[in-house]
Every structure is written in structure tokens, then in C-alpha cells.
Amino acid sequence: MPKGAGNTIRIFKSHMRRAPGGTRKEWSWGIEVRWPGAPDGEKQTGFTKKEAEVVAAKIRMDLIQGHWLGFKKRRTYGITWQELRDQFLAYGKAKGKRSLESERIRFEEILEYFGPANPVQRTTAARAHEFRDWLTERPRQAGVIGQKLAPATINRYMALARAAINHAISREQLPDNPFKGIPPLKERNKRDRICSDGEYRRLLDNTGRDDLWFAIFMAYETGMRRGEIIALTPSMCDFDRRIIRLPAALTKSSQFREVPMTREVVRQVRNWPTGDDGKYISCEGTTITHYFIELCLRLDIKDLRFHDLRHSFATRLRRNGADVLTIMRICGWSSQEIFDRYNTVDDADKLRAVDANPSSNSTGILLKRITYYEERHRLIGHWIDEVKSGTPAEAFYEKVEALFRTEEASLVKAVNGDE
């Protein structure tokens, strides 16, 4: 391309587009470069005004030095995988994403496979499929030796790569997405593994670390998530009311939640020291998970995850007679589908049901109570589905209040055998 005189660079408004990360619209700016013998020149759009000014200045310098190859040549190679990673993580940081650290870790695997310096545009759909197959055979970095990645984990890797490329496409840095159209693997979200009382005592007695002891204790006794426990501070605890107030910024649903404390939880938390940062635990959540995995391996406790302690808490509440709505509020679930995923019915529950003798007055009363609670759970779950389908929330609250008003009379009838 000719140097110096005769080359012209023009910045212009191209079209209106949706601003990244928002709903408002803004101008997309373009750059046009012309030189003698090529009246049409070359154009590229997709910049902000500031980006266009910076790129135009660099092109002007490259033209003077004779280094500029043109937009088409540059777009042939496009953005590299490392540049894609850095750009998308910066975008996530600006949005305040809480999954930023896990995305950074997953990107390390993505870069290992595709190569940090390789152009993303050279990645084909077949290559994207091969990446998913590679993940399927890849062992987990932590946990049981030889254990493979779960389908849900592989789907998150694929979704991350797809989202990062879509973000680059929105900035007109890439023409298409090779991950588009690849179906997700079927996930096994239902887990029946809960922590028994014996396993729980063994875990607490052998932790060897105060931070791990506190994390296990709080997860099993309150059902709080790992991240909520890590972020817990004394200011969130109302020991007089025996309530932990979790702000919306800490919860997975981004909604304020109150978690009740047993008297034993109050005693332990009230007397537990805090670190320099004002928190009860001063390490990262991934560190707690690593310690927990090592502890389970040392005690030969198989197939138990830290999150299973939350499953165990929900199952204990159900066995103690708590209704589904109360359990959902304590644990922060918005649908009965999630409750069903966490509520485990094991062989002991089934045996207790079939061993009841209807001819006995006491077991007959138990069966009536079970029937009542099952019907109550079904009704509340149905009403929740109605609200999700558009029924006004006021109607839901009226039905629940009416149900609670009749609960005492219904239970009295069940005890007396009148129904």
C-alpha cells in the first residue's frame, strides 16, 4: 500500500446499535481508508467514537511506516483466544458478575485446548464438537482420582465459549459462532446423596481446621450456600431473633433472605471469632471445597460433596414435618421443581410409610397427618405454578392464608379420627 501523501482516513457514523450490557442505543462508528488508485478504499464499522479515533491514529502511523495491511487482511485473522478471554472477563467485571472467578478458571481449560495465540475465526464447528468430546474424557482437577467432568460442568464450558464469541460478534470482531447449534449434554441434576448424622459427626471431629469446621457446621445446620457462609459477618446475625439476614447481593437469586438459627447455631456463631476482614471465614470458597474433598478422601466418605450438606438440611426439614413453602423460603428456592431436586426420599422414608398399620389408632393418625401434608404440599405447589403463569400474587397469598386458617381444625379432626 502506498506510503504518505494521497492516503486519507475518515471517521464516520455507521448505524445505531444496542449498547453493550444495556438496553439503550448508541451510534456505531466506522473508519474509511482511501489511497490513490483505490477510490472505494476499505471500511470497517463496529467501533465506539473513542475506539475509532484510537484505531484511526494507529492506522495513520502504520500507513506512514508502510506496515498497514488493510482491514480485510486483519479481519482474516481476527481476535485470538487469549484476547477473547481478556475482553470477555473485562466485560464481566464491568457488569459485576459473581461467576467471574469460575469463568476465569474455565477459560484456562479453553485456552489450553484451542491455544491462546490461535485466531478464534479459524475454529470450526467440528473443532467445537471435538472440544466437547475432549472435556468428556478429561478427568476432574479436584476430587476423586479418575472421576470425569459432569455433563452440567461440560455444558458450562460450552456456554462460556459461546457467550464470549457472541460478545465478540456483537462488537463486529467475528463473523459467526462455531459453538452455535451444538446441543447441550443431558444433565443429571437430581442427587439422592445426603450426609448421614454419623458422617456429619465424623466430618466435624476430624476437620483439623477451624474454617472448615465452621463451614461444614453452618451448611448442615442452616442449609446456607458455600458463598453465603464465606461472606457471613456478625452484622448479618440477629441473635435475639435467631435470624441470619442475607442481603440480595449475596444470594444466588439476588433476593433478600432470612435464615433461622437453632439455639446451637446461635451459641456457636455468637462465640466464633472473626478475621481481620470482619468475616467468620477468611479464605476463598474454592479453598473450602478443596479442604472438604481432602477430608472425605481421608475418612473414606464416598460421593459426598459440600453442597450435599444443603440437600441434607432440606431433607431433614421435610422429615420433621415442615411444609414445602416454609422450606422454600428458608433455602431461597423459587419453584417446587428445585425443592423436589433437593428433597431426598430414601429407603428409610419408604419403609416408615409401609410399616404404618392403619388398624392402630396411633399409626392411623400418622397416616392421616401424612395424607394432609402431602395434599398441602400439592396445593401450594399448584398455586405457585399459577402465579408463574400470570395469576396475581395477591390471590396466591389469600389462598395460603385461608389454608393456614383451616390447618389447626384439620389437624384436630385428623387426630380425633373424624375425617
Contacts in CASP RR format, 6 or more apart in sequence:
PFRMAT RR
TARGET T0000
AUTHOR 0000-0000-0000
METHOD contacts of the structure
MODEL  1
MPKGAGNTIRIFKSHMRRAPGGTRKEWSWGIEVRWPGAPDGEKQTGFTKK
EAEVVAAKIRMDLIQGHWLGFKKRRTYGITWQELRDQFLAYGKAKGKRSL
ESERIRFEEILEYFGPANPVQRTTAARAHEFRDWLTERPRQAGVIGQKLA
PATINRYMALARAAINHAISREQLPDNPFKGIPPLKERNKRDRICSDGEY
RRLLDNTGRDDLWFAIFMAYETGMRRGEIIALTPSMCDFDRRIIRLPAAL
TKSSQFREVPMTREVVRQVRNWPTGDDGKYISCEGTTITHYFIELCLRLD
IKDLRFHDLRHSFATRLRRNGADVLTIMRICGWSSQEIFDRYNTVDDADK
LRAVDANPSSNSTGILLKRITYYEERHRLIGHWIDEVKSGTPAEAFYEKV
EALFRTEEASLVKAVNGDE
1 7 0 8 1.000
1 35 0 8 1.000
1 63 0 8 1.000
1 66 0 8 1.000
1 68 0 8 1.000
1 69 0 8 1.000
1 70 0 8 1.000
2 35 0 8 1.000
2 36 0 8 1.000
3 63 0 8 1.000
3 64 0 8 1.000
3 65 0 8 1.000
3 66 0 8 1.000
4 63 0 8 1.000
4 64 0 8 1.000
6 35 0 8 1.000
6 36 0 8 1.000
7 33 0 8 1.000
7 34 0 8 1.000
7 35 0 8 1.000
7 36 0 8 1.000
7 63 0 8 1.000
8 33 0 8 1.000
8 34 0 8 1.000
8 35 0 8 1.000
9 31 0 8 1.000
9 32 0 8 1.000
9 33 0 8 1.000
9 56 0 8 1.000
9 59 0 8 1.000
9 60 0 8 1.000
9 63 0 8 1.000
10 31 0 8 1.000
10 32 0 8 1.000
10 33 0 8 1.000
10 34 0 8 1.000
11 29 0 8 1.000
11 30 0 8 1.000
11 31 0 8 1.000
11 32 0 8 1.000
11 49 0 8 1.000
11 52 0 8 1.000
11 53 0 8 1.000
11 56 0 8 1.000
12 29 0 8 1.000
12 30 0 8 1.000
12 31 0 8 1.000
12 32 0 8 1.000
13 27 0 8 1.000
13 28 0 8 1.000
13 29 0 8 1.000
13 30 0 8 1.000
14 27 0 8 1.000
14 28 0 8 1.000
14 29 0 8 1.000
14 30 0 8 1.000
14 45 0 8 1.000
14 46 0 8 1.000
15 27 0 8 1.000
15 28 0 8 1.000
15 45 0 8 1.000
16 25 0 8 1.000
16 26 0 8 1.000
16 27 0 8 1.000
16 28 0 8 1.000
17 25 0 8 1.000
17 26 0 8 1.000
17 27 0 8 1.000
17 28 0 8 1.000
17 46 0 8 1.000
18 24 0 8 1.000
18 25 0 8 1.000
18 26 0 8 1.000
19 25 0 8 1.000
19 26 0 8 1.000
20 91 0 8 1.000
20 167 0 8 1.000
20 170 0 8 1.000
20 171 0 8 1.000
21 91 0 8 1.000
21 95 0 8 1.000
26 48 0 8 1.000
27 49 0 8 1.000
28 45 0 8 1.000
28 46 0 8 1.000
28 47 0 8 1.000
28 172 0 8 1.000
29 45 0 8 1.000
29 46 0 8 1.000
29 47 0 8 1.000
29 48 0 8 1.000
29 49 0 8 1.000
29 51 0 8 1.000
29 52 0 8 1.000
30 43 0 8 1.000
30 44 0 8 1.000
30 45 0 8 1.000
30 46 0 8 1.000
30 47 0 8 1.000
30 52 0 8 1.000
31 43 0 8 1.000
31 44 0 8 1.000
31 45 0 8 1.000
31 47 0 8 1.000
31 52 0 8 1.000
31 55 0 8 1.000
31 56 0 8 1.000
31 59 0 8 1.000
32 41 0 8 1.000
32 42 0 8 1.000
32 43 0 8 1.000
33 41 0 8 1.000
33 42 0 8 1.000
33 43 0 8 1.000
33 59 0 8 1.000
33 63 0 8 1.000
33 68 0 8 1.000
33 70 0 8 1.000
33 71 0 8 1.000
34 40 0 8 1.000
34 41 0 8 1.000
35 41 0 8 1.000
42 70 0 8 1.000
42 71 0 8 1.000
42 72 0 8 1.000
43 71 0 8 1.000
44 71 0 8 1.000
44 75 0 8 1.000
44 172 0 8 1.000
45 172 0 8 1.000
46 171 0 8 1.000
46 172 0 8 1.000
47 55 0 8 1.000
59 68 0 8 1.000
62 68 0 8 1.000
76 121 0 8 1.000
77 119 0 8 1.000
77 121 0 8 1.000
78 119 0 8 1.000
78 120 0 8 1.000
78 121 0 8 1.000
78 173 0 8 1.000
78 174 0 8 1.000
79 87 0 8 1.000
79 119 0 8 1.000
79 120 0 8 1.000
79 121 0 8 1.000
79 168 0 8 1.000
79 173 0 8 1.000
79 174 0 8 1.000
80 116 0 8 1.000
80 117 0 8 1.000
80 118 0 8 1.000
80 119 0 8 1.000
80 120 0 8 1.000
81 110 0 8 1.000
81 111 0 8 1.000
81 114 0 8 1.000
81 115 0 8 1.000
81 116 0 8 1.000
81 117 0 8 1.000
81 118 0 8 1.000
81 119 0 8 1.000
81 120 0 8 1.000
82 111 0 8 1.000
82 115 0 8 1.000
82 116 0 8 1.000
82 117 0 8 1.000
84 120 0 8 1.000
84 164 0 8 1.000
84 165 0 8 1.000
84 168 0 8 1.000
85 107 0 8 1.000
85 110 0 8 1.000
85 111 0 8 1.000
85 116 0 8 1.000
85 164 0 8 1.000
87 164 0 8 1.000
87 167 0 8 1.000
87 168 0 8 1.000
88 103 0 8 1.000
88 107 0 8 1.000
88 163 0 8 1.000
88 164 0 8 1.000
88 167 0 8 1.000
88 168 0 8 1.000
89 100 0 8 1.000
89 103 0 8 1.000
89 104 0 8 1.000
89 107 0 8 1.000
91 167 0 8 1.000
92 100 0 8 1.000
92 103 0 8 1.000
93 100 0 8 1.000
97 103 0 8 1.000
101 286 0 8 1.000
103 160 0 8 1.000
106 156 0 8 1.000
106 157 0 8 1.000
106 160 0 8 1.000
107 160 0 8 1.000
109 135 0 8 1.000
109 138 0 8 1.000
109 157 0 8 1.000
110 131 0 8 1.000
110 157 0 8 1.000
110 160 0 8 1.000
110 161 0 8 1.000
113 131 0 8 1.000
113 134 0 8 1.000
114 120 0 8 1.000
114 123 0 8 1.000
114 127 0 8 1.000
114 131 0 8 1.000
120 165 0 8 1.000
120 168 0 8 1.000
120 174 0 8 1.000
121 174 0 8 1.000
121 175 0 8 1.000
123 178 0 8 1.000
124 178 0 8 1.000
125 178 0 8 1.000
125 179 0 8 1.000
125 180 0 8 1.000
125 182 0 8 1.000
127 178 0 8 1.000
128 158 0 8 1.000
128 161 0 8 1.000
128 178 0 8 1.000
128 179 0 8 1.000
128 182 0 8 1.000
129 182 0 8 1.000
131 157 0 8 1.000
131 158 0 8 1.000
131 161 0 8 1.000
132 154 0 8 1.000
132 157 0 8 1.000
132 158 0 8 1.000
132 182 0 8 1.000
132 185 0 8 1.000
135 149 0 8 1.000
135 154 0 8 1.000
135 157 0 8 1.000
136 148 0 8 1.000
136 149 0 8 1.000
136 154 0 8 1.000
136 185 0 8 1.000
137 148 0 8 1.000
138 148 0 8 1.000
138 149 0 8 1.000
139 145 0 8 1.000
139 146 0 8 1.000
139 147 0 8 1.000
139 148 0 8 1.000
139 149 0 8 1.000
140 146 0 8 1.000
140 147 0 8 1.000
140 148 0 8 1.000
140 149 0 8 1.000
142 289 0 8 1.000
142 290 0 8 1.000
142 293 0 8 1.000
143 293 0 8 1.000
143 297 0 8 1.000
144 297 0 8 1.000
144 303 0 8 1.000
150 187 0 8 1.000
150 188 0 8 1.000
151 184 0 8 1.000
151 185 0 8 1.000
151 186 0 8 1.000
151 187 0 8 1.000
151 188 0 8 1.000
152 185 0 8 1.000
152 187 0 8 1.000
152 188 0 8 1.000
152 189 0 8 1.000
154 185 0 8 1.000
155 184 0 8 1.000
155 185 0 8 1.000
155 187 0 8 1.000
158 179 0 8 1.000
158 182 0 8 1.000
158 184 0 8 1.000
159 184 0 8 1.000
161 179 0 8 1.000
162 177 0 8 1.000
162 179 0 8 1.000
162 180 0 8 1.000
165 174 0 8 1.000
165 177 0 8 1.000
165 178 0 8 1.000
165 179 0 8 1.000
166 177 0 8 1.000
168 174 0 8 1.000
169 175 0 8 1.000
169 176 0 8 1.000
169 177 0 8 1.000
189 341 0 8 1.000
190 341 0 8 1.000
191 308 0 8 1.000
191 311 0 8 1.000
191 341 0 8 1.000
191 344 0 8 1.000
192 344 0 8 1.000
192 346 0 8 1.000
193 303 0 8 1.000
193 304 0 8 1.000
193 305 0 8 1.000
193 308 0 8 1.000
193 311 0 8 1.000
193 344 0 8 1.000
194 308 0 8 1.000
194 311 0 8 1.000
194 312 0 8 1.000
194 315 0 8 1.000
194 344 0 8 1.000
194 346 0 8 1.000
195 203 0 8 1.000
195 220 0 8 1.000
195 304 0 8 1.000
195 308 0 8 1.000
195 309 0 8 1.000
195 312 0 8 1.000
199 301 0 8 1.000
199 304 0 8 1.000
200 216 0 8 1.000
200 220 0 8 1.000
200 309 0 8 1.000
200 312 0 8 1.000
202 299 0 8 1.000
202 301 0 8 1.000
203 216 0 8 1.000
203 295 0 8 1.000
203 296 0 8 1.000
203 299 0 8 1.000
203 301 0 8 1.000
204 213 0 8 1.000
204 216 0 8 1.000
204 217 0 8 1.000
206 295 0 8 1.000
206 298 0 8 1.000
206 299 0 8 1.000
207 213 0 8 1.000
207 216 0 8 1.000
207 291 0 8 1.000
207 295 0 8 1.000
209 291 0 8 1.000
211 281 0 8 1.000
211 282 0 8 1.000
211 283 0 8 1.000
211 288 0 8 1.000
211 291 0 8 1.000
212 288 0 8 1.000
212 291 0 8 1.000
212 292 0 8 1.000
212 295 0 8 1.000
214 229 0 8 1.000
214 268 0 8 1.000
214 272 0 8 1.000
214 280 0 8 1.000
214 281 0 8 1.000
215 226 0 8 1.000
215 229 0 8 1.000
215 230 0 8 1.000
215 281 0 8 1.000
215 288 0 8 1.000
215 292 0 8 1.000
215 306 0 8 1.000
216 292 0 8 1.000
216 306 0 8 1.000
216 309 0 8 1.000
217 265 0 8 1.000
217 268 0 8 1.000
218 224 0 8 1.000
218 229 0 8 1.000
218 232 0 8 1.000
218 265 0 8 1.000
218 269 0 8 1.000
219 225 0 8 1.000
219 226 0 8 1.000
219 229 0 8 1.000
219 306 0 8 1.000
219 309 0 8 1.000
219 310 0 8 1.000
219 313 0 8 1.000
220 309 0 8 1.000
220 312 0 8 1.000
220 313 0 8 1.000
221 262 0 8 1.000
221 264 0 8 1.000
221 265 0 8 1.000
221 313 0 8 1.000
222 244 0 8 1.000
222 259 0 8 1.000
222 260 0 8 1.000
222 261 0 8 1.000
222 265 0 8 1.000
222 313 0 8 1.000
223 259 0 8 1.000
223 309 0 8 1.000
223 310 0 8 1.000
223 313 0 8 1.000
223 314 0 8 1.000
223 330 0 8 1.000
223 331 0 8 1.000
224 232 0 8 1.000
224 244 0 8 1.000
224 246 0 8 1.000
224 259 0 8 1.000
224 310 0 8 1.000
225 251 0 8 1.000
225 252 0 8 1.000
225 307 0 8 1.000
225 310 0 8 1.000
226 285 0 8 1.000
226 288 0 8 1.000
226 289 0 8 1.000
226 306 0 8 1.000
226 307 0 8 1.000
227 250 0 8 1.000
227 285 0 8 1.000
228 246 0 8 1.000
228 250 0 8 1.000
228 251 0 8 1.000
229 280 0 8 1.000
229 281 0 8 1.000
230 279 0 8 1.000
230 281 0 8 1.000
230 283 0 8 1.000
230 284 0 8 1.000
230 285 0 8 1.000
230 288 0 8 1.000
231 250 0 8 1.000
231 279 0 8 1.000
232 244 0 8 1.000
232 279 0 8 1.000
232 280 0 8 1.000
232 281 0 8 1.000
233 274 0 8 1.000
233 278 0 8 1.000
233 279 0 8 1.000
233 280 0 8 1.000
234 274 0 8 1.000
234 278 0 8 1.000
234 280 0 8 1.000
236 244 0 8 1.000
236 245 0 8 1.000
236 246 0 8 1.000
236 247 0 8 1.000
237 243 0 8 1.000
237 244 0 8 1.000
237 245 0 8 1.000
237 261 0 8 1.000
237 269 0 8 1.000
237 270 0 8 1.000
238 244 0 8 1.000
238 245 0 8 1.000
239 261 0 8 1.000
239 266 0 8 1.000
239 269 0 8 1.000
239 270 0 8 1.000
242 260 0 8 1.000
242 261 0 8 1.000
242 262 0 8 1.000
242 263 0 8 1.000
242 265 0 8 1.000
242 266 0 8 1.000
243 258 0 8 1.000
243 259 0 8 1.000
243 260 0 8 1.000
243 261 0 8 1.000
244 258 0 8 1.000
244 259 0 8 1.000
244 260 0 8 1.000
244 261 0 8 1.000
245 256 0 8 1.000
245 257 0 8 1.000
245 258 0 8 1.000
246 256 0 8 1.000
246 257 0 8 1.000
246 258 0 8 1.000
246 259 0 8 1.000
247 256 0 8 1.000
248 254 0 8 1.000
248 255 0 8 1.000
248 256 0 8 1.000
251 257 0 8 1.000
251 332 0 8 1.000
252 332 0 8 1.000
253 332 0 8 1.000
253 334 0 8 1.000
255 332 0 8 1.000
257 329 0 8 1.000
257 332 0 8 1.000
259 330 0 8 1.000
260 330 0 8 1.000
261 269 0 8 1.000
269 280 0 8 1.000
272 280 0 8 1.000
273 280 0 8 1.000
274 280 0 8 1.000
275 282 0 8 1.000
276 282 0 8 1.000
281 288 0 8 1.000
288 306 0 8 1.000
289 306 0 8 1.000
292 305 0 8 1.000
292 306 0 8 1.000
295 301 0 8 1.000
296 302 0 8 1.000
296 304 0 8 1.000
310 331 0 8 1.000
310 342 0 8 1.000
311 342 0 8 1.000
311 344 0 8 1.000
313 331 0 8 1.000
314 327 0 8 1.000
314 331 0 8 1.000
314 339 0 8 1.000
314 342 0 8 1.000
314 343 0 8 1.000
315 342 0 8 1.000
315 343 0 8 1.000
315 344 0 8 1.000
317 326 0 8 1.000
317 327 0 8 1.000
317 330 0 8 1.000
318 324 0 8 1.000
318 327 0 8 1.000
318 343 0 8 1.000
319 349 0 8 1.000
321 373 0 8 1.000
323 373 0 8 1.000
323 376 0 8 1.000
323 377 0 8 1.000
323 380 0 8 1.000
324 336 0 8 1.000
324 339 0 8 1.000
324 376 0 8 1.000
324 377 0 8 1.000
324 380 0 8 1.000
324 381 0 8 1.000
325 380 0 8 1.000
325 400 0 8 1.000
327 333 0 8 1.000
327 339 0 8 1.000
327 343 0 8 1.000
328 334 0 8 1.000
328 336 0 8 1.000
328 338 0 8 1.000
328 339 0 8 1.000
331 339 0 8 1.000
331 342 0 8 1.000
333 339 0 8 1.000
333 342 0 8 1.000
335 384 0 8 1.000
335 388 0 8 1.000
336 377 0 8 1.000
336 380 0 8 1.000
336 381 0 8 1.000
336 384 0 8 1.000
336 385 0 8 1.000
353 370 0 8 1.000
356 363 0 8 1.000
356 364 0 8 1.000
356 366 0 8 1.000
356 367 0 8 1.000
357 363 0 8 1.000
357 364 0 8 1.000
358 364 0 8 1.000
358 367 0 8 1.000
365 414 0 8 1.000
365 415 0 8 1.000
365 417 0 8 1.000
368 414 0 8 1.000
368 415 0 8 1.000
368 417 0 8 1.000
368 419 0 8 1.000
369 411 0 8 1.000
369 414 0 8 1.000
372 410 0 8 1.000
372 411 0 8 1.000
372 414 0 8 1.000
376 403 0 8 1.000
376 407 0 8 1.000
379 399 0 8 1.000
379 403 0 8 1.000
380 400 0 8 1.000
380 403 0 8 1.000
383 391 0 8 1.000
383 396 0 8 1.000
383 399 0 8 1.000
383 400 0 8 1.000
384 396 0 8 1.000
386 395 0 8 1.000
386 396 0 8 1.000
387 393 0 8 1.000
387 395 0 8 1.000
387 396 0 8 1.000
410 419 0 8 1.000
413 419 0 8 1.000
END
